[in-house]
Amino acid sequence: MTDMQFEKIALIGIGLIGSSIARAIREKGLAREVAISTRSSETLKRAEELGLGTSYHTSAAEAAEEADLVIVSVPVGASGAVAAEIAVALKPGAILTDVGSTKASVIQQMLPHVPDGVHFIPGHPIAGTEHSGPDAGFADLFQGRWCILTPVAGTALEPLARLRLFWETLGSKVDEMEPEHHDKVLAIVSHLPHIIAYNIVGTAADLETVTESEVIKYSASGFRDFTRLAASDPVMWRDVCLHNKDAILEMLARFSEDLAYLQRAIRWGEADKLFDLFTRTRAVRRSIIEAGQDTAAPDFGRHIKGGN
């Protein structure tokens, strides 16, 4: 068990990320108290049944009282409302952070509500699955994954070091970025792939010449891997699109240009161009595996039971 890092941690939102943080805190003994808050009484009851915290609240402000670390784990569009609600409850010296996958928008929403003396350090653990809710979490979710911190101007070194240590204890590798740079990086490595996946799955669902049963039956030929991304939380991804609009539109424009290039190469039978593209992309895949961010297993790490 790790030495306790905080007397009290408040988790505002208890979905996949929040419940995974709660499990890791409990497993490693990082706090004496863990206050959990969510607006849904049903979700809150389930979090209590799972024993994810030491107290449970429908009021975010109530949960945040006397907390040394407050982690906001809500869809990015709700960040400002949460910050406004908990502002009166935040004690001087507390660290306030979040887990949203857009940072410039979250800072714009939350910073005006942060009281003097509270250390606001936005963050983004780059970890997740297509599942959501308190049952979806697991303590090892952050193991070997990156967590990006985007400190605002004037951030003190001591609370930044404490938050970095917290994520490292959860198993993450921690990096720091400017918020706008973070949003561009995530637009290409996360947001655009999800948008493309949603679009491809939607296109398949709309095809009149291919039946739904055929789409499902033959999905292992590639379509299946898009459906994993397209099964992600629709509220979260709606908010990501709206709150990282400029970076996503920039990457979509670049993708559209590259897609047009590929379309021309296929139309005119330009074998060399096709071979060059497919060779370059294989190298990217190898680099990801070498960096430990995925497995080279033929089933992408899936363990299929019963030989099906």
N, C-alpha and C positions, 0 to 999 in steps of 0.2 A: 504493500500500500504506500502511496506517495504522501509526503507531508502535506497537510492542509494549506492551501494557498489563500483562501478567502473565508471569512466568517459566514457571509451570506451571499449567495448568488441568486439573482432573479432571472427566470427564463420567461420572456414574454412571447408566447406562441410555442406550441408543443407538437409540431408536425414532425416530419422526418428528421430535419436538422436539430430542432429543439429537443426532441426525445432522445436522439443519439448523444447530444451533449449531456443530457441528464443522466443517461446510463453510464457515460464515461466518468462523470463527476462522482457518481455513486461508487463505481468500481475502483476508482483511484483515490477516493477519500479526499477530494479537493476542497470541500466546503462543509461547514457544520450544518448550515441550513440551505435548502434549495426551495425557493418559492416559485411556484408555477402558476402562470396566468394564461387564460384563453377566454374569448368571449362565449364560446360554446359550452354550455353546462354539461352536455353529453360528452364532449371531448375531454373536459376537465375531470369528469367522473371516471373516464377510462384511464386517464393519466394517474389518477389516485389508485385505481385498481391495480395498475402496473407498478405502483410504488416508486414513481419517477422523482418524487420530491418529498419535502417534509411539510409543506403547506400548499394549499390550492385556493386560487382566487379567480373570480370572474372580473375583478377590478385590477387592471394593470398597475395603477398607482398604489394600490394596497400591497401588491406583490413587491413593488420596488422599494418600499419603505425600509430604510436602514440597510439596504443591499450595498455591498462593496463592489460588486460587478453585476451589471444589468445587460443581458443579451437579448436583443430584439430579433425574433425569428418569425417575421410576418411577411406576406407579399409586399414587394417594395412600394406599391401604391398606398399602403396603409402606414408607412413609416412616419410620416409627419403627424398623423392623428395620434399615434402611439406616443410620440415624443411630447406632444402637447399635453396628453393625459398624465404622463408620469413626471412631468417637469417639477411639479410642486412637491413630489415625494422623494426626489433624488437628493441624497445627502452630500455635503461638500466632501471632495476627495474620492467620490465614487467613480468607477470607470463605466462608461456607457458605450456599448458597441452593437453591431448588427451583423447579419450574415447574408445580406442581399447581394445579388449578382450584378447589380448596377450600383455605382458609387457616387457619381456626380449628382444624380437626382436625389439619392438618399441624403447626402450632405445638405443639399439645398432645402430639403424638406425638414430635416431634423435639427440642424445647427441653430436656427433662430430660437428654438425652444430650450436649448441646453443652458441651465443656470451657471452662473459664475462659480468656479471651484469644482465643477464636474468635468472629468476628462473624457471627451468624446473622441473615440478612436474607431472609425468605421472599419469593417472587416468583411472578408468573403472567403469562407472555406470552400474550396473547389472539390466538392464531394457530394454524392447523392445517388439516388436510384430513381426509377420511374414510379416508385410507390410513395404514398403520403400518409399522414396521420401518426398518432403516438405509437401504434403497434409496429410501424415500419422501421423505427430506429434501431440501431445496434451500436454498441460501445466502440467497435473497431472501425466505424465508418471513415474516420479521419486518418487512419493509420497509413503513413506513406504518401498522403495527399498534400497538396499545397494549400496554405491559407494566406491570402493576400491582405495586408493591412494598408490602409490609405490615410495616414494621419493628416489632420487638418493643421493649418499654420498655428504655431505656438504650442504644439503638443509637448508636454513634459516628458523627459526621458524615462523617469522611474515608472510611471503607469504604463508607458509603451512597452518597457521591458517586462513588466508583470503580465501584460496581455500576451506578449510573444511567448513567454514561458508557459502560460496556460495552454495555448494551442500546441506548443511543442510537447507538452505533457500528454495531450490527447493524441499524439502521434503525428502531428502535421509538420511539414517543412514550411517555414514562414518566410515570406518575402514582403517588401514594401514597394508601393508604386504611387505615382500621382493618380488621382481619381479618373481624370480624362483618359490617361493611358490605359489604365485598367479596363475602362469601358470599351476601348477599341480592341484590346487583346481578347476580351471575353466575347465581343461581338463575332469574332471570327472562329474562336475555338469552341464556343458553346451556343451562343444565341443563333447564329446562322445555321449550324447543323440542325438545331431543333426546328427552326422555321422551315427548312427544306424538308425535314422528315414529316412535319405536319402537312406540308403541301403535297408530298408524294403519296402519303396515305390517303389524303383527301381526294387526290386525282384518281387513285385506284378505286375508291369507294363510289366515284361518280361515273366510272366507265360503264357504258351500256353494253359493250361488246364482250365484256369479261364478267362472269358471274361472281358474286361474293364468295361462293363455295370454292371456286377455282383460285381466287386470290388467297384464301386461307390454306387450301390444300397444297399449293406450290410455293408457299411463302419462304421456305428454307433456302430458296435460290437467291436471296438477298433482301427481299421485301421485309422479312421478319425483323432484321436489325434496325430498319427504320421505325417499325412499330413500337420498339422499346422506347425510343425517344419520344414518339408521338403519343405515348401513354402517360406522359408527365402531367403534373398538376396544371389544369387549364387556367386557373386564376393566377398562379405564379407567372406563367408564360405570357398571359395577356398583359400583366403589369410590366414584365421585362420589356416587351415590345414598345409599350407606351413610354417607358421611362429611360430607355436607351435608344431612342428613336434615331438620332442623328448618326451614331456609330453603326447601327444596324442597317440603315438606309445606304450608308457609304459602302458597307461590305456587300450588301445586296446588289448595288450597282456594279461593283467589281466582279461579283459572281456572274451577273447577267452578261457582262462583256466576255468573260471566259467561257461561258456556256455557248454564246454565239460563235466563238472561235471553234469550239468543239463541234458544233452543229455544221459549220462550213467544212471542217475536215472530214466529217462523216459523209456529207453530201457529195463532195468531190473526190472521195476515195483517197485522201491524203494519208497513206499508211505511215509514213515517217513521223508526221505530226502526232498521230494517235499513239504510236509506239513510244515516242519521246515523253508524252504526257503520262502514260501509264507506268513508264519506268521511273520517272521522277516521284510519282506518288507512292510507289512501293518503298522508296528510300525513306520517305517520311514515316511510313508505318514501322519500318525497322528501327528508326530513331526513337519512336515512342516506346517500343518494347525494350530497347536498350536503356532507356531512361527509367524503366521500372514502372511506367504508367499503364501498362497492360500486359497481357500474357500472349505468348505465341501459340497457345493451345489451339488446335483446329476448331474447337467448339467455342472459342472466345471465352474460355473459362467456365462454360456451362457444364453442369454435370447432369446428364439426362439419364433417368432411371428407366429400367425395363427394356433398354435397347430400342426405344422408339425415337 
